[in-house]
């Protein structure tokens, strides 16, 4: 096995840190509405886990001036795999550092994606041990299903925005052993890539940032497991004034059931209603979507993906979510920023029946 062409050396996505300017609102969203358990507080951070997350935490909420991704952490399949991935990154002149100060995790390799996202790799992870009152009778479940919120089971995936998708995809494939399960192209330009290190359809996705910015987060996805729960969640979010961006519906790309909302701090969160497609074949071939088929790729059921947020808003953002929507909504007199973003959008997306609000330009 080549050290720069690894397979199965990264096991799965273990954790994500979210920055938020509204820590109380973000904590309320994840605990009261999504039913996540709080496991620790330290400084300006709160650590949370879903009831089927295996480790001490999967979501870390950290107070910060702007919303965004603090870091995303992947667990390797062995300590040797961690060392091999470190060497592969260093051999490609990627700057790395080591740390051991994160609650519940041991020796951690830190580095950045080609677009500037903070990423980490770790092998040592402390398994969650439930106290007697939270111990589940279901042996494969680390803790009881909580009695508040419409509880999410676990973290599912992250979607990173990037100024250029191809270097991101190349790095995840070459250095981390991910395979690209699906991608979208506009001629010779990659618009999106969905990547996995296991049988899931994707655990890391990357989509082109129409504003040309670097290192932004599109969304973190939490897993429900049943599409009906997305409908139930939509009712809950409506009742409690959580802004729904789009859905519930089902993507053609990944076949995942989706509901996108914005948590109070401004980060986009996806409620993932099922596993989506599972790539069980060891010789799975990348499915490449052409823009002639983008309607099916975006939303099988016909949901509208709003231009003013879905294709333009990521965190950190130079504007608040409200101000961003005002600036990028089409209207009779679109702003220069909205016109420039619309011009960067592929024609097939702009003309899709599943995309709304693209300004004339």
N, C-alpha and C positions, 0 to 999 in steps of 0.2 A: 504494500500500500504506500503510495507516494505521500510524503508529508504535506505536499501542496495540493493533493487531490483526495482528501479524507472522506470517508463515509462513516456515518454513525458515530462520529467523535463528539458531536454536540447532541445531547439528549433532548432538551426541550427548553422553552422559555420558562424561567423560574420567577422572575420578579421585574417590576417596573417602578421607578420613582417618578412621581408627578409633582411639579412645582405648582403652587396655587397662591394667588394674592388674597384668597378668601378661605383660609384653612378651616374655619368653623363650618362654612357652607359646604365645602368639599367633603369634610368628615361626615356631616349629616347625610349627604347624598349617598356615600358608600356604606354607612352603617345602618341608617334608618330605612332607606329606600332599597338598597341592594342587599342589606342583611349581612354585611361582612363583620367578622369578629375583630375587635381591637386586641392586639397582643402586646403592644409596648408603646411607650412614649419616651422620646429622648430629644432634648433640645427643642428645635422647631419642627420636629417630625413625629408622625404617628404611623405605626405599622399595622397593617390589616391583612386578613386572609379570608378567603372563601371557605365554606365548610368542607370542600373536597380538595383544597390546596394542601399539598403534602408537607410544606415547610412552615417555618415560623411566620413568614409573611410573603405575600405576593405583590401587594401594593403599599408603597411608602408615600405618604403625603407630607410634603415639606413646604412650609411657608416661604414665599419668595415674592419679589415685586411683580413678576409676570408668570402667567401660566406657561407650561411647557414640560418637556421631558427632562428629568434629572439624569436618569440613565436607565438602560434596559439590561438585565442580567440573564445570561444563558448558562445552564448547567451542562458540563461535559459528561461523557459516559465513563470516565475514569480519571485518576490523577495523572496517568501517563498521557492521556488525550489532552489534558490541560497543558502539559508541558510541550507537547507536539504542536498544539495550536499557537502557543506563544512563540515557538521557533519559526513556524510558518509566517506569522505576522512580522517578526523581526527580520527574517530573511528577505521580506519584501519592503523593508525600510519603514514599516509602520511603527510609530513610537508607542511603547508600552510601559506600564508601571505596575507594581504589585502593592496590594493593600490587604489588611486583615482586620479592619475595624468595623465591618458591617454586622449588625446584630443578626445572629442565626446562621451566618455564613463564614467560611474560613478564607484561606488564601485565595485572593481574587486578582485576576488579570484585567487591567483597565486599558482601554484604547479607544480610538475614535473611528467612526465609519469614514469613507472617503468624502462624505458631505458634512462631517463635523458632529454627528450624533455621538453621545457618550455611551459606550457599550462596555460590558464586562463579561468575563468567563469565570466560572467557579466550579469546583468539584465538591468541596466540603460543604454540606448543607445539613443543618440540624433539623431532624424530622420533628414535626409537631406532635406533642404528647398531650392529649386532652385531660383536663382535670376530671374527677369522677362525674361531676354534674353535666359535663359535655361529652362524655364518652359514648360513642355510637354503638348500637347493637349490631350494626352492619360492619363486618370486620374490615372491609375494603374502604371504609369511610373514616377519615381521621377524626371527625367530630360530628356531633348531632346537627341535623338541619335546624337552623335558627328559627325562632318564633316571631321574628320581625322582618319587615320588608318582604319583597318578592325575591327570595335569596338566590344570588348567583352561586354557582358551584365553584368556579375557579377562574383564574386568568386564562385567556385563550391566545390572543396574539396582539401584535403591535403593527401599526402601519406608519411608515416613515415617509415624509415628503423629502424630495431631493431635487437639486437643480439639474442633475443628470442621473437617470436611473441606471444606465449601463455600468458605470464604475461600481455602483452599490451592488448590483447583482453579481458582477465579476468577483468582488471581494468576498461576499458571503459564500459563493461557490468555491473559490480557490482557497481561502484561508480557514473557513469554518465548515466546509463540507456540505453546505446546503444544496439541495437540488431545486431548480426552478420548476414548479408544477404548472404554472400558467403565466402568460405574459400578454401584454397588449402593445401593438406596434402601429405607428403611423408612418408608413413607408419604411425608412431605415431607422426611424427614431423610436426608441422604447419609451412608452408612456407609463407602463406599470409592470411590476414583476411580483409574483406571489411565490414565496420560497418556504421550504420545510426541511428539517433534518430528521423527520420521522414519518409516520404514515398520515399525519394530518395534512390537509390540503395546503395549509400555510400556517406558520407561526410568526413569520416576519414578511410584511409586504412593503413595497416601495412604490410610490407614485410621483410623477413629475410635478414639481411645484410651478404652477403657472405664473407666479410672481417672480420666479427665478431666485428665490431666497435659499439659504442653506441651513441644514440641520434642524428643520422643524418637524413637529409631530402632527400627523393627521389624526390618529386615534389609538386608544387602547381598547381592546375588546374583552368583555367578560362573558363567560359561558353559562347559559341557562340549561340547554340540553333539550328543550321542547319548544317548537315554534309558537305554540299557544301562549307561552309565557311572555313572548314579545308583545302580544296583543294585550295581555293583562298588564304588562309593564307600561304600555302606552297610556292606558287608562289611569294608572297610578301617577305617572309623570304629569298628565294633564291636570289631575286633581291637585297636585302639589307644585304647580307652576314651574316645572322643569321644561325648558325649551326643547321641543322635538324638532329635529332637522328634517328627517325623512324616514319613511317606513311606518309600520312593519311591512316587509316584502322579502323577496329572495333574489340574491344575485345569481346571474348565470355563471359569472366567474366565481369559482370556488363552490358554487351551489349553497352558499351559506344564507341562512335566514337572518335578516338584519333589522335593527332599529337603532338609529343614530340620535343621540341627545347631547346637550352641553351641560356638564356639571357646573355648579355655581361659580367655580373658579375660572371657567372659560375653556377647559379642555374638552375636546370631543370624546365621547365614550360610546362604543358600539355594544349593544346587547346582541349577543350571538346566540341564535335560537337552536342551533343544531351543530353537528360536527362539520357539515358540508361534505364534499366529496373526500373519500379516503383513498390515498394512492398506495394500494396494497402491493402492486407489482414492483418487484425490485428493479425492473427495467422500464419504469414509467417514462414516457416521452413527454417533453414539455408541450403543452397545448398553447399555440400562438393564436390569439384573437386578432382578426383584421377589423378595421373600423367599419367595414360593411356589415358586421354582425354585432356592433356595439350596443344596439338596443337590447338584445338578449343578454349581453354580458353585464349591462348595468343593473337591470331590474326585470326579472321575468314577469312579475305581476303588474308592472306599469307604474310603479311609484316614480315621482319626480325628484331628481337630485338637483337641488338649487345651486345655480351658478354662484350666487353671492356668498355662499359659504362652502359647499362641498368641494368645489374646484379651486377655491381661492384662500380659504381660511385655514391656518394652521397655527400651532403654538410653539414658541412665543410669537405673538402678533404685535405689530407696532400700534395697533388700534385695539380698543376694547371690542368685544364681540358685537355690541350694539352699534358702535361707530363704524365697524367694518361693514356690517350689513348695509348701513346707510350709504357708505361710499361705493359699495360694489353692486348694489341693487341697480338694475337697468334704468327704469324710469324714462321719462321723456328726454332728459338731459344727462346721460351717463358721464361720470367723472372720467378724466384722462386715465386714472389708474384702472377703472373698470374696462375702459376701451382697450387698454394695453393687455390686460389679462384675457379679455375675450379674443383678441388677436392671437394670443399664444395658445388658445384652445384649438385642438384639431377640428376641422370643419365637420367631421362626422359626429363629434360630441356636441358641437354647437347646434347642429341640425337634428339631433336625436329627439324623439318624442318623449324620452324619459329624462330630459334635462330642461330645467325651467329658468327663466329670468336672464338669459344671455342678452346683453345690450347690443343694439345694432352698432356697427363700426365700419 
